[in-house]
Amino acid sequence: MTAAAAALTVTTVTGSTAPARAAVPAQASAPVGAAACSGYVGLTFDDGPSGNTTKLLDALRQNGLRATMFNQGQNAAANPSLVRAQVAAGMWVANHSYTHPHLTRLSQAQIDSEISRTQQAIANAGGGTPKLFRPPYGESDATVKSVAARYGLTEVIWHVDSQDWNGASTDAIVQSVARLTDGQVVLMHDWPANTLAAVPRIARTLASRGLCAGMISPRSGRAVAPS
Ligand SMILES: [Zn+2]
């Protein structure tokens, strides 16, 4: 559970003294009809936090979207305040290795270092202890999986690749999100300008289909209602 989620739980628990506030999580600005979500999808943004993160978080908040941020440990260590900003904006913070190597080419000890240092960097920054892990390039094997499991991490790849890392247009990124069905996860990134530009249209596209942006369950690796 993220710090933000924990804070929400507290708000709900203590809501009996402030019933008017209890129903509306501070950062979600829950759209009308949020209770009518016919399904949930997992929006994910890899490789942050960076100089682009603040704008991305602003766009997500303004459009009532929550997402999972697969951070590089080295970026979390360099920008701890941005990790806290991710949490404050209602995002879920996850592990994307420390230096973004091809993990399947590394020794078990090197893989362990990549994963454990990232857990530490994110926790040190105030991002809590991640429960989700995405290997760089989606490249994994039995050794990578076993090391991740040792840290209590569930490996999450993706169902749809937006190709935003490969120069996809804003239109193409929106169309990628439009292909998602209940429970599925889409790969996007923290840094592309076209991804940032796509956020308002992603929100409208999901809303038009009755889908909501959910959290990724550490149990199933699929998108579910935020808890
Ligand atoms: Zn990456």
Residues whose N, C-alpha, C, O or C-beta is under 5 A from the ligand:
A	BS01	ZN	D46 D47 P136 Y137
